[in-house]
Amino acid sequence: MLRDYEYERGKLLADRAVNSVGFDPCGTYVVAVFDDFKGRIWRWKDGAGPIELNHPDKVYAGQFTPGGDHVITALGDGSLSLWRTEGVLDTTFSARDKLTPFFKD
């Protein structure tokens, strides 16, 4: 299991389990999701960020879409959230929603 430790002036602020890590198609950004109900996006080369993606439940997975302009996250309640890389939530799909129209051939 990966862990993320956050320190300030030598004091431990957070100790989080990292559930998933993924890169955008160009390798510019990285997304990581955590047990603390958040996803975070950083610019890989210089570590700029993070942009926080706040969720109502534990986040188990996060991945960039093929175009790299969105991140999709999977939550413990079975829902999926689609985020713009700027940290804006576009939509949430519940486990009961039909996703077929969003994944066309």
SEKE-934832 format. One record per atom (N, C-alpha, C): residue in one letter; chain; atom name; x negated, y negated, z negated. Coordinates in Angstrom, 2 decimals. Each point is the difference from the previous one (the first is absolute). Layout:
BEGIN
r r = A c = A a = CA u = X v = Y w = Z
...
This chain:
BEGIN
r r = M c = A a = N u = -0.83 v = 1.17 w = 0.00
r r = M c = A a = CA u = 0.83 v = -1.17 w = 0.00
r r = M c = A a = C u = -0.88 v = -1.24 w = 0.00
r r = L c = A a = N u = 0.34 v = -0.96 w = 0.83
r r = L c = A a = CA u = -0.70 v = -1.28 w = 0.02
r r = L c = A a = C u = 0.57 v = -0.90 w = -1.09
r r = R c = A a = N u = -0.84 v = -0.86 w = -0.55
r r = R c = A a = CA u = 0.45 v = -0.97 w = -1.01
r r = R c = A a = C u = -0.47 v = -1.38 w = 0.43
r r = D c = A a = N u = 0.78 v = -1.00 w = -0.34
r r = D c = A a = CA u = -0.35 v = -1.40 w = 0.26
r r = D c = A a = C u = -0.09 v = -0.71 w = -1.34
r r = Y c = A a = N u = -1.14 v = -0.58 w = -0.28
r r = Y c = A a = CA u = -0.19 v = -0.72 w = -1.25
r r = Y c = A a = C u = -0.12 v = -1.48 w = 0.31
r r = E c = A a = N u = 0.69 v = -0.81 w = -0.77
r r = E c = A a = CA u = -0.05 v = -1.45 w = 0.19
r r = E c = A a = C u = -0.56 v = -0.62 w = -1.27
r r = Y c = A a = N u = -1.08 v = -0.76 w = 0.17
r r = Y c = A a = CA u = -0.67 v = -0.63 w = -1.13
r r = Y c = A a = C u = -0.01 v = -1.51 w = 0.14
r r = E c = A a = N u = 0.01 v = -0.69 w = -1.12
r r = E c = A a = CA u = -0.21 v = -1.44 w = -0.02
r r = E c = A a = C u = -0.85 v = -0.30 w = -1.22
r r = R c = A a = N u = -1.17 v = -0.60 w = 0.25
r r = R c = A a = CA u = -0.93 v = -0.34 w = -1.08
r r = R c = A a = C u = -0.31 v = 1.20 w = -0.89
r r = G c = A a = N u = -0.17 v = 1.16 w = 0.64
r r = G c = A a = CA u = -0.36 v = 1.20 w = -0.73
r r = G c = A a = C u = 1.14 v = 0.70 w = -0.70
r r = K c = A a = N u = 1.21 v = -0.55 w = 0.08
r r = K c = A a = CA u = 1.16 v = 0.61 w = -0.66
r r = K c = A a = C u = 0.83 v = 0.77 w = 1.03
r r = L c = A a = N u = 0.35 v = 1.24 w = -0.34
r r = L c = A a = CA u = 0.82 v = 0.83 w = 0.89
r r = L c = A a = C u = 1.42 v = -0.55 w = 0.01
r r = L c = A a = N u = 0.47 v = -0.41 w = 1.19
r r = L c = A a = CA u = 1.36 v = -0.53 w = 0.14
r r = L c = A a = C u = 0.97 v = 1.08 w = 0.46
r r = A c = A a = N u = -0.47 v = 0.92 w = 0.84
r r = A c = A a = CA u = 0.90 v = 1.02 w = 0.55
r r = A c = A a = C u = -0.78 v = 1.25 w = 0.35
r r = D c = A a = N u = 0.64 v = 1.12 w = -0.17
r r = D c = A a = CA u = -0.52 v = 1.31 w = 0.37
r r = D c = A a = C u = 1.14 v = 0.70 w = 0.73
r r = R c = A a = N u = -0.10 v = 0.08 w = 1.34
r r = R c = A a = CA u = 1.09 v = 0.50 w = 0.81
r r = R c = A a = C u = -0.43 v = 1.21 w = 0.81
r r = A c = A a = N u = 0.92 v = 0.94 w = 0.17
r r = A c = A a = CA u = -0.23 v = 1.11 w = 0.92
r r = A c = A a = C u = 0.29 v = -0.48 w = 1.42
r r = V c = A a = N u = -0.91 v = 0.32 w = 0.92
r r = V c = A a = CA u = 0.18 v = -0.33 w = 1.41
r r = V c = A a = C u = 0.65 v = 1.21 w = 0.67
r r = N c = A a = N u = 1.19 v = -0.17 w = 0.56
r r = N c = A a = CA u = 0.74 v = 1.11 w = 0.58
r r = N c = A a = C u = -0.26 v = 0.20 w = 1.48
r r = S c = A a = N u = -0.37 v = -1.07 w = 0.72
r r = S c = A a = CA u = -0.20 v = 0.10 w = 1.44
r r = S c = A a = C u = -0.81 v = -1.20 w = 0.48
r r = V c = A a = N u = -0.83 v = 0.23 w = 1.01
r r = V c = A a = CA u = -0.80 v = -1.07 w = 0.61
r r = V c = A a = C u = 0.07 v = 0.17 w = 1.51
r r = G c = A a = N u = 0.15 v = -1.10 w = 0.73
r r = G c = A a = CA u = 0.03 v = 0.08 w = 1.46
r r = G c = A a = C u = -0.53 v = -1.26 w = 0.65
r r = F c = A a = N u = -0.58 v = 0.14 w = 1.18
r r = F c = A a = CA u = -0.53 v = -1.13 w = 0.77
r r = F c = A a = C u = 0.94 v = -0.36 w = 1.14
r r = D c = A a = N u = -0.01 v = -1.28 w = 0.38
r r = D c = A a = CA u = 0.75 v = -0.40 w = 1.19
r r = D c = A a = C u = -0.76 v = 0.52 w = 1.22
r r = P c = A a = N u = 0.64 v = 0.04 w = 1.18
r r = P c = A a = CA u = -0.64 v = 0.59 w = 1.19
r r = P c = A a = C u = -1.32 v = -0.66 w = 0.41
r r = C c = A a = N u = -0.18 v = -1.27 w = -0.33
r r = C c = A a = CA u = -1.25 v = -0.70 w = 0.37
r r = C c = A a = C u = -1.08 v = 0.12 w = -1.07
r r = G c = A a = N u = 0.34 v = 0.55 w = -1.15
r r = G c = A a = CA u = -0.98 v = 0.12 w = -1.08
r r = G c = A a = C u = -0.26 v = -1.30 w = -0.73
r r = T c = A a = N u = 0.89 v = -0.98 w = 0.15
r r = T c = A a = CA u = -0.17 v = -1.31 w = -0.64
r r = T c = A a = C u = 0.56 v = -0.01 w = -1.41
r r = Y c = A a = N u = 1.13 v = 0.66 w = -0.21
r r = Y c = A a = CA u = 0.69 v = -0.02 w = -1.28
r r = Y c = A a = C u = 0.12 v = 1.41 w = -0.58
r r = V c = A a = N u = 0.11 v = 0.05 w = -1.32
r r = V c = A a = CA u = 0.23 v = 1.25 w = -0.70
r r = V c = A a = C u = 1.20 v = -0.19 w = -0.93
r r = V c = A a = N u = 0.85 v = 1.00 w = -0.08
r r = V c = A a = CA u = 1.12 v = -0.01 w = -0.94
r r = V c = A a = C u = -0.21 v = 1.12 w = -1.00
r r = A c = A a = N u = 0.27 v = -0.29 w = -1.26
r r = A c = A a = CA u = -0.04 v = 1.02 w = -1.05
r r = A c = A a = C u = 1.28 v = -0.14 w = -0.81
r r = V c = A a = N u = 0.55 v = 1.14 w = -0.45
r r = V c = A a = CA u = 1.20 v = -0.02 w = -0.83
r r = V c = A a = C u = -0.29 v = 0.68 w = -1.33
r r = F c = A a = N u = 0.71 v = -0.46 w = -1.02
r r = F c = A a = CA u = -0.36 v = 0.33 w = -1.38
r r = F c = A a = C u = 1.20 v = 0.45 w = -0.81
r r = D c = A a = N u = -0.31 v = 0.54 w = -1.19
r r = D c = A a = CA u = 1.02 v = 0.40 w = -0.96
r r = D c = A a = C u = 0.72 v = -1.19 w = -0.64
r r = D c = A a = N u = -0.52 v = -1.21 w = 0.18
r r = D c = A a = CA u = 0.58 v = -1.17 w = -0.67
r r = D c = A a = C u = 1.11 v = -0.67 w = 0.82
r r = F c = A a = N u = 0.61 v = 0.74 w = 0.95
r r = F c = A a = CA u = 1.11 v = -0.47 w = 0.83
r r = F c = A a = C u = -0.45 v = -1.04 w = 1.03
r r = K c = A a = N u = -1.28 v = 0.00 w = 0.35
r r = K c = A a = CA u = -0.50 v = -0.99 w = 0.95
r r = K c = A a = C u = -0.83 v = 0.65 w = 1.10
r r = G c = A a = N u = 0.02 v = -0.65 w = 1.15
r r = G c = A a = CA u = -0.95 v = 0.26 w = 1.06
r r = G c = A a = C u = -0.84 v = -1.26 w = 0.13
r r = R c = A a = N u = -1.20 v = 0.14 w = 0.48
r r = R c = A a = CA u = -0.87 v = -1.17 w = 0.17
r r = R c = A a = C u = -0.74 v = 0.11 w = 1.32
r r = I c = A a = N u = -0.11 v = -1.14 w = 0.69
r r = I c = A a = CA u = -0.70 v = -0.07 w = 1.28
r r = I c = A a = C u = -1.21 v = -0.91 w = -0.18
r r = W c = A a = N u = -1.17 v = 0.48 w = 0.43
r r = W c = A a = CA u = -1.23 v = -0.79 w = -0.01
r r = W c = A a = C u = -0.58 v = -0.07 w = 1.40
r r = R c = A a = N u = -0.74 v = -1.06 w = 0.26
r r = R c = A a = CA u = -0.82 v = -0.06 w = 1.21
r r = R c = A a = C u = -1.27 v = 0.79 w = -0.33
r r = W c = A a = N u = -0.28 v = 1.03 w = 0.78
r r = W c = A a = CA u = -1.03 v = 0.99 w = -0.31
r r = W c = A a = C u = -1.40 v = -0.59 w = -0.10
r r = K c = A a = N u = -0.41 v = -0.82 w = 0.96
r r = K c = A a = CA u = -1.41 v = -0.44 w = 0.05
r r = K c = A a = C u = -0.41 v = -0.90 w = -1.15
r r = D c = A a = N u = 0.89 v = -0.91 w = -0.43
r r = D c = A a = CA u = -0.40 v = -0.93 w = -1.05
r r = D c = A a = C u = 0.82 v = 0.13 w = -1.29
r r = G c = A a = N u = 0.96 v = 0.94 w = -0.01
r r = G c = A a = CA u = 0.79 v = 0.23 w = -1.20
r r = G c = A a = C u = 1.04 v = -1.06 w = -0.30
r r = A c = A a = N u = 0.27 v = -0.90 w = 0.95
r r = A c = A a = CA u = 0.99 v = -1.05 w = -0.22
r r = A c = A a = C u = 1.36 v = 0.61 w = -0.32
r r = G c = A a = N u = 0.69 v = -0.59 w = -0.91
r r = G c = A a = CA u = 1.31 v = 0.48 w = -0.43
r r = G c = A a = C u = -0.07 v = 0.27 w = -1.49
r r = P c = A a = N u = 0.84 v = 0.80 w = -0.54
r r = P c = A a = CA u = 0.98 v = 0.80 w = 0.71
r r = P c = A a = C u = 1.32 v = -0.74 w = 0.22
r r = I c = A a = N u = 0.72 v = 0.45 w = 1.01
r r = I c = A a = CA u = 1.40 v = -0.37 w = 0.18
r r = I c = A a = C u = 0.78 v = 1.12 w = -0.69
r r = E c = A a = N u = 0.87 v = -0.36 w = -0.93
r r = E c = A a = CA u = 0.72 v = 1.01 w = -0.77
r r = E c = A a = C u = 1.37 v = 0.29 w = 0.60
r r = L c = A a = N u = 0.33 v = 1.27 w = 0.04
r r = L c = A a = CA u = 1.29 v = 0.49 w = 0.47
r r = L c = A a = C u = 0.70 v = 0.59 w = -1.22
r r = N c = A a = N u = 0.94 v = -0.73 w = -0.57
r r = N c = A a = CA u = 0.68 v = 0.41 w = -1.24
r r = N c = A a = C u = 1.19 v = 0.90 w = 0.30
r r = H c = A a = N u = 0.08 v = 1.12 w = -0.71
r r = H c = A a = CA u = 1.02 v = 1.00 w = 0.20
r r = H c = A a = C u = 0.79 v = 0.26 w = -1.28
r r = P c = A a = N u = 1.22 v = 0.54 w = 0.10
r r = P c = A a = CA u = 0.81 v = 0.31 w = -1.18
r r = P c = A a = C u = -0.29 v = 1.39 w = -0.59
r r = D c = A a = N u = -0.92 v = 0.74 w = 0.61
r r = D c = A a = CA u = -0.29 v = 1.37 w = -0.45
r r = D c = A a = C u = -1.46 v = 0.31 w = 0.33
r r = K c = A a = N u = -0.49 v = 1.11 w = -0.53
r r = K c = A a = CA u = -1.36 v = 0.46 w = 0.28
r r = K c = A a = C u = -0.19 v = 0.19 w = 1.50
r r = V c = A a = N u = -1.16 v = -0.43 w = 0.50
r r = V c = A a = CA u = -0.30 v = 0.09 w = 1.43
r r = V c = A a = C u = -0.97 v = 1.17 w = 0.21
r r = Y c = A a = N u = 0.40 v = 0.94 w = 0.85
r r = Y c = A a = CA u = -0.79 v = 1.20 w = 0.22
r r = Y c = A a = C u = -0.87 v = -0.05 w = 1.26
r r = A c = A a = N u = 0.43 v = -0.76 w = 1.00
r r = A c = A a = CA u = -0.77 v = -0.04 w = 1.25
r r = A c = A a = C u = 0.18 v = -1.35 w = 0.67
r r = G c = A a = N u = -1.01 v = -0.40 w = 0.74
r r = G c = A a = CA u = 0.05 v = -1.24 w = 0.78
r r = G c = A a = C u = -0.87 v = 0.15 w = 1.23
r r = Q c = A a = N u = 0.50 v = -0.47 w = 1.13
r r = Q c = A a = CA u = -0.74 v = 0.13 w = 1.26
r r = Q c = A a = C u = 0.38 v = -1.14 w = 0.94
r r = F c = A a = N u = -0.96 v = -0.45 w = 0.78
r r = F c = A a = CA u = 0.28 v = -0.99 w = 1.03
r r = F c = A a = C u = 0.74 v = 0.65 w = 1.16
r r = T c = A a = N u = 0.86 v = -0.77 w = 0.64
r r = T c = A a = CA u = 0.65 v = 0.47 w = 1.22
r r = T c = A a = C u = -1.03 v = 0.00 w = 1.13
r r = P c = A a = N u = 0.26 v = 0.71 w = 1.10
r r = P c = A a = CA u = -0.98 v = 0.06 w = 1.09
r r = P c = A a = C u = -0.41 v = -1.37 w = 0.55
r r = G c = A a = N u = 0.89 v = -0.97 w = -0.02
r r = G c = A a = CA u = -0.34 v = -1.34 w = 0.47
r r = G c = A a = C u = -0.79 v = -0.81 w = -1.02
r r = G c = A a = N u = -0.03 v = 0.45 w = -1.25
r r = G c = A a = CA u = -0.77 v = -0.66 w = -1.03
r r = G c = A a = C u = 0.65 v = -1.23 w = -0.61
r r = D c = A a = N u = 1.22 v = -0.34 w = 0.43
r r = D c = A a = CA u = 0.65 v = -1.21 w = -0.50
r r = D c = A a = C u = 0.95 v = 0.26 w = -1.16
r r = H c = A a = N u = 0.20 v = 1.26 w = -0.37
r r = H c = A a = CA u = 0.85 v = 0.37 w = -1.12
r r = H c = A a = C u = -0.65 v = 1.11 w = -0.81
r r = V c = A a = N u = 0.44 v = 0.11 w = -1.25
r r = V c = A a = CA u = -0.38 v = 1.10 w = -0.88
r r = V c = A a = C u = 1.30 v = 0.66 w = -0.43
r r = I c = A a = N u = 0.03 v = 1.32 w = 0.04
r r = I c = A a = CA u = 1.15 v = 0.74 w = -0.52
r r = I c = A a = C u = -0.42 v = 0.72 w = -1.27
r r = T c = A a = N u = 0.84 v = -0.11 w = -1.03
r r = T c = A a = CA u = -0.31 v = 0.62 w = -1.28
r r = T c = A a = C u = 1.11 v = 0.97 w = -0.38
r r = A c = A a = N u = -0.39 v = 1.07 w = -0.70
r r = A c = A a = CA u = 0.95 v = 1.03 w = -0.45
r r = A c = A a = C u = 0.06 v = -0.04 w = -1.52
r r = L c = A a = N u = 1.22 v = -0.09 w = -0.53
r r = L c = A a = CA u = 0.21 v = -0.15 w = -1.43
r r = L c = A a = C u = 0.51 v = 1.28 w = -0.64
r r = G c = A a = N u = -0.13 v = 0.06 w = -1.31
r r = G c = A a = CA u = 0.44 v = 1.15 w = -0.76
r r = G c = A a = C u = 1.47 v = 0.29 w = 0.08
r r = D c = A a = N u = 0.81 v = -1.01 w = 0.31
r r = D c = A a = CA u = 1.44 v = 0.22 w = 0.10
r r = D c = A a = C u = 0.42 v = 0.52 w = 1.37
r r = G c = A a = N u = -0.97 v = 0.28 w = 0.87
r r = G c = A a = CA u = 0.28 v = 0.52 w = 1.34
r r = G c = A a = C u = 0.19 v = -1.07 w = 1.05
r r = S c = A a = N u = -0.13 v = -1.26 w = -0.36
r r = S c = A a = CA u = 0.19 v = -1.08 w = 0.98
r r = S c = A a = C u = -1.31 v = -0.36 w = 0.69
r r = L c = A a = N u = 0.13 v = -0.66 w = 1.15
r r = L c = A a = CA u = -1.13 v = -0.52 w = 0.76
r r = L c = A a = C u = 0.16 v = -1.50 w = 0.11
r r = S c = A a = N u = -1.09 v = -0.74 w = -0.14
r r = S c = A a = CA u = 0.03 v = -1.45 w = 0.16
r r = S c = A a = C u = -0.92 v = -0.39 w = 1.14
r r = L c = A a = N u = 0.47 v = -0.91 w = 0.85
r r = L c = A a = CA u = -0.78 v = -0.49 w = 1.13
r r = L c = A a = C u = -0.39 v = -1.44 w = -0.29
r r = W c = A a = N u = -1.31 v = -0.24 w = -0.08
r r = W c = A a = CA u = -0.55 v = -1.31 w = -0.37
r r = W c = A a = C u = -0.77 v = -0.61 w = 1.16
r r = R c = A a = N u = 0.09 v = -1.32 w = 0.16
r r = R c = A a = CA u = -0.93 v = -0.71 w = 0.88
r r = R c = A a = C u = -1.32 v = -0.09 w = -0.75
r r = T c = A a = N u = -1.09 v = -0.06 w = 0.72
r r = T c = A a = CA u = -1.31 v = -0.02 w = -0.66
r r = T c = A a = C u = -0.23 v = -1.27 w = -0.82
r r = E c = A a = N u = 0.86 v = -1.00 w = 0.17
r r = E c = A a = CA u = -0.10 v = -1.21 w = -0.82
r r = E c = A a = C u = 0.63 v = 0.21 w = -1.37
r r = G c = A a = N u = 0.59 v = 1.19 w = -0.24
r r = G c = A a = CA u = 0.61 v = 0.30 w = -1.28
r r = G c = A a = C u = 1.49 v = -0.25 w = -0.06
r r = V c = A a = N u = 0.64 v = -0.22 w = 1.14
r r = V c = A a = CA u = 1.45 v = -0.23 w = 0.06
r r = V c = A a = C u = 0.71 v = 1.32 w = 0.27
r r = L c = A a = N u = 0.99 v = 0.33 w = -0.84
r r = L c = A a = CA u = 0.78 v = 1.22 w = 0.20
r r = L c = A a = C u = 0.99 v = -0.20 w = 1.13
r r = D c = A a = N u = -0.10 v = 0.83 w = 1.05
r r = D c = A a = CA u = 0.93 v = -0.06 w = 1.12
r r = D c = A a = C u = 1.27 v = 0.77 w = -0.30
r r = T c = A a = N u = -0.14 v = 1.25 w = -0.44
r r = T c = A a = CA u = 1.18 v = 0.83 w = -0.24
r r = T c = A a = C u = -0.37 v = 1.19 w = -0.88
r r = T c = A a = N u = 1.02 v = 0.57 w = -0.61
r r = T c = A a = CA u = -0.16 v = 1.21 w = -0.80
r r = T c = A a = C u = 1.00 v = 1.03 w = 0.49
r r = F c = A a = N u = -0.46 v = 1.22 w = 0.15
r r = F c = A a = CA u = 0.85 v = 1.11 w = 0.42
r r = F c = A a = C u = 0.18 v = 0.94 w = -1.18
r r = S c = A a = N u = 1.23 v = 0.37 w = -0.31
r r = S c = A a = CA u = 0.21 v = 0.97 w = -1.07
r r = S c = A a = C u = -0.16 v = 1.40 w = 0.58
r r = A c = A a = N u = -0.06 v = 0.98 w = -0.87
r r = A c = A a = CA u = -0.15 v = 1.39 w = 0.45
r r = A c = A a = C u = 1.20 v = 0.44 w = 0.82
r r = R c = A a = N u = 1.13 v = -0.69 w = -0.14
r r = R c = A a = CA u = 1.21 v = 0.37 w = 0.73
r r = R c = A a = C u = 0.11 v = -0.66 w = 1.38
r r = D c = A a = N u = -0.82 v = -1.02 w = 0.28
r r = D c = A a = CA u = 0.07 v = -0.70 w = 1.28
r r = D c = A a = C u = -0.50 v = 0.88 w = 1.14
r r = K c = A a = N u = 0.57 v = -0.18 w = 1.17
r r = K c = A a = CA u = -0.45 v = 0.71 w = 1.19
r r = K c = A a = C u = -1.11 v = -0.83 w = 0.64
r r = L c = A a = N u = -1.20 v = 0.55 w = 0.09
r r = L c = A a = CA u = -1.16 v = -0.74 w = 0.50
r r = L c = A a = C u = -0.23 v = 0.20 w = 1.48
r r = T c = A a = N u = 0.70 v = 0.90 w = 0.64
r r = T c = A a = CA u = -0.25 v = 0.35 w = 1.38
r r = T c = A a = C u = -0.12 v = -1.21 w = 0.94
r r = P c = A a = N u = 0.88 v = -1.02 w = -0.08
r r = P c = A a = CA u = -0.12 v = -1.13 w = 0.94
r r = P c = A a = C u = -1.32 v = -0.76 w = -0.11
r r = F c = A a = N u = -0.68 v = 0.10 w = -1.12
r r = F c = A a = CA u = -1.24 v = -0.74 w = -0.21
r r = F c = A a = C u = -1.23 v = 0.74 w = 0.54
r r = F c = A a = N u = 0.17 v = 1.26 w = 0.34
r r = F c = A a = CA u = -1.11 v = 0.80 w = 0.48
r r = F c = A a = C u = 0.35 v = 0.61 w = 1.36
r r = K c = A a = N u = 0.07 v = -0.84 w = 1.01
r r = K c = A a = CA u = 0.36 v = 0.46 w = 1.33
r r = K c = A a = C u = -1.23 v = 0.53 w = 0.73
r r = D c = A a = N u = 0.22 v = 0.90 w = 0.95
r r = D c = A a = CA u = -1.10 v = 0.55 w = 0.80
r r = D c = A a = C u = -0.52 v = -1.03 w = 0.96
